[in-house]
Amino acid sequence: MFKKILIANRGEIAVRIARACREMGITPVAVYSEADAHALHVRSMPEAHLLGPAPALESYLKIDAVIEAARRAGAEALHPGYGFLSERAALAEACVKAGIVFIGPPAGVIRSLGDKITSKKIAREAGVPVVPGSDGGSTDLDSLERAAKSMALPILIKASAGGGGKGMRVVRDAAEMRPALEGASREAGAAFGDATVFLERYLENPRHVEVQILADAHGHVVALGERECSLQRRHQKIWEESPSPGLHPDKRASLLESACKAARAAGYVNAGTVEFIVDSRSDFYFLEVNTRLQVEHPVTELVTGLDLVKLQIRVAAGEKLPFTQEDIRPRGHAIEVRLYAEDPAHGYLPTSGRLEVFEPPVGPGIRNDVGVGPGDEVGIHYDPMLAKLIVSAESREEALARLAVALADYRIAGLTTNLEFLRWLCERPEVRAGETTTGYLDAHPYRPEAPVPPAAWLDAAALVLAGVADPGGVSAWRPGRQDIPVRTRTGDLETLTLLSNTSGNTWRASRGALSTEWTLDSRGRGSAVLAGASGERVELRWSRTGDAAWIQAGGISGVVSLAPALAEESVHHGHHGPASLTAPMPGAVIRVMVSEGDTVEEGQRMLVLEAMKMEHTMAAPARGVVRKLPFKVGAVVPLGAVLVEMEEE
């Protein structure tokens, strides 16, 4: 068995692999970029090696730097995790050349299955049904555009070398084909180092079901059950469970056998996932093979009782699988949800900032795979996933109940996340009934529903800033009347008036004509319970940095600050008209499609912003003239920065 393994990844998956290594008596070795020098995965390992600057192309995606780190560490094997280099045949080849064992399939298998066009051919020849599409992929956008004209809309553009929604576009209008091809190819090149894309018939609202397979080097291939992954946003999974609630029982055996057929035909070794889409008639079609460990592998571990990372390591060391297909008897139900630094109320745009409070729930049947800790900075360079919450129980109903309680107990402060969205999702009747498809969130967009009015949230914010709920507040509390001017994260300016009663235990908070009354029921470190005059109770949590505070109250969360501190604010770079285009998130400018002096129409593409490995095209909010472009390509911009100064016509 290996004595030392280098983990060529970051975040929660690096932490999870390191834990398995330690349990096996193996020393895990971390790698990191300059941005991750103090990250949790670095702190959790006894040895760590710097790869390079923050951009992934200069650190986590540099094969020579990763191999050199493994050499310096004296690592006998390398685990790639998921994402980054995990599905690069070149990394597997470099490992072999350096005398390092690659914990994954052989380079030839990665290359053939990593190319979605080749993998479909392998599956088709093995007797597995596939989705109709173009005969091949290309970086020649002209030829792809011609091929698209012979196909019926809608069409799905996909990156040949990757997944996770990157390099993927759905085209429903022929006029959108060229811009979609350009964006998909560019995004694929940035994410995977390969700009090749291909076309596929887009199936409306199918289910996404995948099979976990495991194969050793002695010819044994087994399927460890299936996972339902239909709940997605931006083509990325956010909710996974096993077994699939929507898979007809008489289809299960056929699905698992099809996955094994595809794996055998490809000569697969180690852990992998064969993905399928299932239509409304429960017919399934081969989609792709992920030649690595999946983000959602914990749900399979919880229903089978197996540790997939340890099995990966043992297979890579040449051991035989210690069980047969007949030995695999999944039990119970498991559900995983992904916690992201993003804003679901605003198109799931990624967010960044300091994680002031991070308290995952604990209890029977609850597992947390985390990649961050309190005080960590969440930047713009990498995937926005912070952690995974996984629950298991004897039945799906019990698992759903356990998930709801665990999400209610989750505590996060410092930046906007999708936690409230996950709580909302858990209560949706279609989700609870297991009746969702990949288009569910398009048909049922998330709209935050606060259990108390927004005014109550601002009132709570004023209580913190004034020092009522928080004795260390930025404004010394004094009995009687106090006016608190605050600015919210969206830039709104409010003046809140606090008036205490004679006993000093109750405060009336006024905002214009709106007025609410609160009593401080209890107070702890960074938390308090407020009792309203009409009987409502609100749990208030906060984290302060200078004169700003991150507030969570009544199902609403966000940042507020004392308005005077923002008088000199410069992120907007001076005066700008109402039609000016501002950054909805921090990110990097990767393309500018207009020039100063141009007249643009409402909805015209103006600029492309990249954040956390995803591209976001910014369009003109109104017809107008471009007066100033404050940022050039390559600039990193903060939230709220004016990207294009315009004068509206």
N, C-alpha and C positions, 0 to 999 in steps of 0.2 A: 504493500500500500504506500501511497505517496506520503512524504513527510512535510512538504510545503507546496501550497497551491496559490498562484497569483490570480486575483479576481479582477478581470479587466472591465470594471464597471463602477457604478456609483449608486447612491441612493439606497432605497429599501432592498433592492435585490442583492446588492453587495453585502449589506448587513445580514440578510437571510442566508446567503451562501456561506459567509464567514461563520455563522452559528453552526451550520451543519459540519463544517470542517473541524471546528473545535470539539464537537461531540464525537468526532471520529479520531481525535488525537492528531489532527493535521493542523499545521500552522498556516493561517490565512494571511495573505499579503495584499495590501491595498495599493491602488494607484489613484492619482488625483490631479486635477488642474489647479492653476493658481487661485481660481474662484472657490475651489473646494478644500483649501488648505485646512480649514477647521470643521469640515463637514462630519456628520455622524459616522459615516462609513470609515473615515480615516481614524476617528477617535476610537472606533470599536475594534481595531486590529493592532497587533503588536508591531507591525512594520508597514511603512507606506513609502511610495516613490512618486516623485513629481514627474508628470508627463509633459507639461507645457502650459501655455496661456489658456484663458477661459474658453475661447471658441472651441467647439468639439473637433473641428477639422485640424486644430493645432494641438490637441491633447488626446481625448478619448478615441478619436478616429485615426490616430497616427500609429500604424502597425509597427513601424520600426522602433518607436518610442516604447510601445507596450512590450515588445520582445526584449528590448534592452533592459527594461525594468525587471522582467522575469529572470534574465541572466544575472543581473546584479543581486537579485534576491536569492538566487540559487533554487528557484522554484522548479519542481519536476513536472508540474502540470499547470494548465491555465484554464480557468472557467470564464466564459465570456458573458454570462448572465443573459439578458435580453436587450434588444436595441443596440445602438452603437455598432460594434464589430461582430456581434454574435452570429450574423448570417453571412459573413464575408469569407468566401473560400480562400482568399488571399491570407487571412489570418491563420486558418488551419494549416495552409501550406507553409507559412513562415514558422509555425510551431514545429512542424515536422523537420524542417531544415535546421532549426536551432536545437533539435533534440528534446523538445518539450512536448508533453502529451496534451493534445487539445481535447477538452471535455465537451464533446459534441460529435456529430457525424463527420465522416471523411470529407475532404475538400471537394472531391468529385460529386458527392451526393449533395452537398450544399450548393454547388454551382448549378446542377441540373434542376433541383427542386426550388432553389432560390429564384430561378428564372421562371416566372409564372407561366410563360408560354411553353417552355419545355416540360414543366411539371404537369400541365394539362395533357400534353401528348402522352406522357408516361401513364397517367391515370386512365386516359381513354384506351390505351393499348392493354391495360390491365383489366378492362371491363367495368371501370367506374364511370358513371355518367358525369358529363362536364357541361358547363354553361357555354352556349354558342358565342363566338366572338371572332376577332381578326385572326388571321393565320400567323401573324408575327408582330413583334414590337419594333420600335424604331425611335430614333431621335430626329428623323426627317419629318418635320411637322407637315410639310406639303403632302407627302405620301399618306400620312395618317389622316389628313383632312379629306383626301380623295377617297380613302377607304371608308371613312365615316358616311360619305354620301350614299354608299350602297347598303347601309344598315338602317333599320328602322329606329326612330327615336322612342324612348330615351336611350342614351348610350352612356356607359360608364368608362371613364378613362382611368387606368390604373398604372402605377409604377411597376415595372417588371421586377425590380430588385428589392422591393420593400413592402411595407404594410403600415398598419396603425393609422390609416387615413391620410398619410403623407403622399403627395403625388397622386391624389385621387380627386376626380371631379365627375359630377353627374351633369350631362348636357341634355336639356329638353328642347332647346331652340337652336336651329342650325346656325344662327347668327352668333351664338356664344361658343361655337366649337373652337375657333382659332384661339381666342383668349384663354379658353379652358385648357387647350393643349399646351400653350406656352407656359401657363402657370403650373400645370401638373408636371411638365418636364423640368422646369426650373426647380420646383420644390423637391422633386425626386433626386435631382443632381445634388442639391444641398444636403439632403437628409441621408442619402445612401451612396453618394459618389458615382451614381449611374443615372443618367437622365432619360433612359429608355422607358417608353410607356407603350401600352397597347389598349385596344378597344374591346369591350365586352357588352353583350346585351344586358341592359339593366332590368332586373326583375323587381317589380314594384312590391314593396312591403313583405319580403320573405322573412323567415326566421334564420338566424345564424346559429348553427349548431356545430360543435367541433368535437373531435375524438382525440384523447390523449393516448399516444402509443409509446411503447418502450421496446427497444430491440437491443440484443447483445451481439457480440462479434461471432457468436457460435450458431447463428441462424434462427434464433428464437425471436418472434415478434408477438407482442400481446397488446390488447387494447384495454385501457384502464377506465372504460366508461366514457360518457359524453358530457359536455357542458353546454348549457344554453347561454348565448352571448348576444342576444338580440337587442338589448337596451343599449343604444349607442348615441353619441352626439359627435358630429363632425367625423363620422365613420370610425370613431374610437369607442371602445367598450367602456362602460362605466359600471355595469352590473353583470355578474356572471354567477351561474348556479349549476349544481349537479345533484340529481339527474335533471334532464330537460323536462319541464312541465308540459311542453307542447309537442313532444315526440311520441307518436303513436307506438305503443308497445310492440306491435308486430313489425315495426320498421327498425327497432333498435338493433336486433341481431344483424340485419342486413347492413345497417350503417357501420357498425363496428367491424364487420368483416370487410367492407369496402375500404375502410381506413387501413386495415392490415394488408390488403391486396396492394394498395398504392405504396405502402412502406416496403413490402417485399420486392415489388417491381423495381424500386429505386435502389435496393441494396442498403436500406437504412440501418444505422447503428446509433444507439443512445436515445435520449428522450426527444420527442417531437410531437407536433399537433397537426392533424389532418382536418382542415376546415371545410364545411359544407354550407350551402344555403338550401333551405327547405321551403317549397312553395305552399300555396294554400291547399293543395291536394296531398300534402305530406310527401311529395316526391322530392328527393334530395339530389343535389348536384355538387360535384367536387369544385372547390374554390381555390385552395392552395395548401401548401405544407409549410408550416413554420418550423425551420430546422434548428430549434432551440427550446429552451424552457420558456413557458408562457407566463405572462403576468398573473394569470388566473389559476396557476397550478395549485394553490392552496386548497381550492374546493375539492379537487380530485384527491388530494392528500387526506382531507378530513373524512371523505366517504369511503376511502379504501384502507386507511390506516397506514399508508406507505409514505416514505420520505423520498420524494423524487430527486432531490439534490444528492442525497447519499447514494441512491441507485445510479444516478448519472456518473458519480465518481467511481463507483465499483465497476460499472460497465467499462469506463475508460481505462481502468486498471486491468482489464482483461477478464474479469469474473463473469460467470454465467448468471442469468437471471435466476433467483432462488424460488421461482414459482412458475406455473403454467397458466394458460388462459382460464382453465377450469377452476383455478384457485382464487380468481378475482371475483369477489362477491361484494359489490358496493352496498353500504348500509347507511340509512338515514338520508339527510338532506343538508347541503351546505350552500351558503350564499356569500359572495364577495362583492363589496362596493369599493370604488376607488375615490379617495379623497384628493381633490385637485386644488391648486391655487388658481382659481378662476372665478369669474363672475357670471353665473348662469342667467341672471336677470338682464345681462347685456351681451347676449350672444356667446356666452361661455368664453369671453375674452380672458386670457391669462393675466394674473396679477403678480405682484412681487412685494417684498417688504420683510420686516423683521417679525419672526414668530415669537411673540411675547409670552403667550400661554399655549401649551400643547399637552393635553391630558386625555389620552385615549381611554375608552372604557375598559373595565376588567370584569370578569365573572365567568361562571361555568359556560362552556361552549363558545367563548369569545377569543378570537386570535387577532392580534395586531401585527402586521408587517410594516414597520415604519422606517423612513429614511431621513427623518429630521428630529430635532429636539428643541426645547425652549431656548430662545435666544439666537437660533440659527437664522441666517439671512437667505431668503428665497430670491434668486436672481432671475434673469431673463434668458440665460444661455441654454437651459436644458428643459426636458419635459417637465410640465408643471405638477406631476403627481407627487404628493407628499407621503401618502401612506395608503394601506389597504386594510379594511375592516372585514373580517371573515367570521361568520357565525355558523354553527352546526347544531342539529337537533335530530330527533327521531323522525320527524315529519316536516314537510314544507311549511305547514301552518305554524308549528312551533318555532321553526327557524325564522319565519317572518316576524313573529312576536318578539323573539330574542333580538333580531336586528333593529326593530323599532325602539326597543328600550336602550340598546347600545348606542344608537345614534342620538337619542335624547340625552344620554350621559356624556357624549363627546364634548370636550371643552377646547376651543381654539380661540386665540385672540392675536391681533397684530396685523392681519391681512385678510382680504376677502377670499373665502373658499366656497366650495359647492356643498358644504355641510347641510345648510337649510334645504337645498335642492334635493339632496339624498333623503332627508326626512320626508319631504313632500312626495318624492317618488315612492317611498316605502308605503305610503298610505293610498296611493292611487288604486282604484278598484280593479282596473285591467291588469296592473302589475300583481296585485294580490291573487288574482284569478289565473295568472300565468298566461294571459292572452295578449302578449305584446309581439311586435315585429320590429324590424330594423327601422321602420319609418314612424314608430310610435311617437317619438318626441317632436317630429315635424308636424304630426297631426294633433298633438297635445302639448303645445309649447308651455314652458314653465312660466308661471306668473306668481311671484311671491305673494303669499297671503299672510299678513301679520295678524297674530291673535289680539294685538292691541293697536290703536291708531298710531300712525307715524308721529303724531304730536307727542304721544307718551314717550316715544324713543328719544326725541329731542329734549323732552323734559328731563329724562334720566341722564342724558348727556350733560345738561346744565348742572345737575346735582353733583356730577363727578367733577366738572371743571371748576365749580364754585367751591368745592371742598366740603360739601354737605355729606355725600355718600362716602367720599374719600378724604379723610382728614389731611392728607398730603396734597390736596388738589392745588392746581396752579393758581387759583385765585382764593385768597384767604376768605373763608366764610365769616360773614358777620350777620347777626340777627337783624331782622327787618327786611327792607327791600334791597334787591340787588339786580342790576341789569347785566346780562351776560351776552355780549355779541359773539356769535359763533359762525364758523363757515363749515359746511359739510364737504364730503369728498367730491360731490358733484359741483362744488363751487357756490352753492346757494348760501346767501348771507341771511342769518336770522338773529333777532334780538329776543332773548328769553328773559322774562322777569320772574325772579324768585321772591316770594314774600312769606316769611315764617310767621307762625302764630306766636302768641305770648309765651307758651311753654317751650318753644323751640323744637318740638317734636314733629310738627307737621308743616309742610311747605306748599304753597300754591304757586304753580308754574304757569305763566301766561305767555302766549305767543299770538300777538294781535288780539283778535276777538276770542281765541280759543283759550280755555283755562282748565287745568286739572289740579287735583289736590292729592298729595302723597304723604304717607307716613313711613319713616324708615323703620321697618319691622325688625331687621337684623342686619349685621354688617360683619364681613370677614375680610381677609386679605384679597383684594382685587375682586370682591363680589359683595352684593347686598341684595336684600329682598325688599321691594317697595310695595306697600299696600295702598291701593287707591280708595278714594272716598266712596266710590260706587261698588266696591267689593272686589275689584280685580287685583290680582297679585302679579308682579313682574319680577323675575329673577334678573338682576343686573350684574354684568361682568365687564371689567374694563382693564385696560393696560395703558399707562401714560408714558409718553416720551416728550419731554420738554413741555410745551404748552398745547400739545395735541393729545388726544385720547382715542383709543380704539374702543368702541362701545358695542356691547351685545345686550339687547333688551327686547323682550316681547317678540322674538322671532326676527328682529331686524338687526343688522350689524353694519358697522361702517366707521369711518374716521371723522372726528370733529375737532376743531381747534379754535382757540380764541382768535377772533377776527383781526385784532391789531397786529398780531404776529405775521399775518399774511399781507399786510399793507405793502410790503416791499417785495412781494412774491414776483419771481422773475420767470417762472416756467412758461408763462404765456408770451414772454418777450415783447411786452409793451401792448399798446392799443391794437385791437384788431376788430374787423367788422363781424357782424353776426353770421355771415356766410363762411367765415374762415374755418379751416379744417383742423381739428385738434386731435391729439393722440388719445385713443380710448384705453390705452394700456402702455406700459413701458415697452420699448422694443428697439429694433435696429432698422433703419431705412435701407432697403435693398434695391429699390427701383423708383425713379421719378419719371412720370410720363408727360409732364407739362413743363412749360417754361414761363418765366416772368413776362407779363404782357399778354399771355394767351387769354382768349375768351373761351370759357368752358360752359357746357350745358349741365343742368342738374342730372346727377347720376353718372357723369363721365368719370372714368377711372383716372385718378391723378397720381397715386403713390401707392407703393406696396411696403407694408411694415411687417417685419418678421419678429416673432416672439415665441420662445420656447418651442422651436422647431416647426412652427406653423406660419404660413403666409396669410396676411390679411390685407385685402385690396381696399383702399380708401377712395371713396367716390365724392364728387362735388356735391355739397348739400343744397346748392342752388345755382342758377345761372349767374355768372359773374366774370370778373377779370382777375387774373392772378397778379397780385402786386408784389409779393415777396415769397421766396422759398428759403426759409431760415436754415434748412438742413440739407446736406449733400448725401449722396449714397455712402453708406458705411457709418453714418452718425448714429449714436445710441441716444434715444430721446426718452424723457420721463413722461409719466402719465400727465395729460393735460397740455403738453407742449403744442404750440401752434406749428403744424406741419406745412400748411399753405395759407398765407395771408391773402384774403380775397376782398374785393369790393363788389357787393351784390348789385346786379343791374335790375 
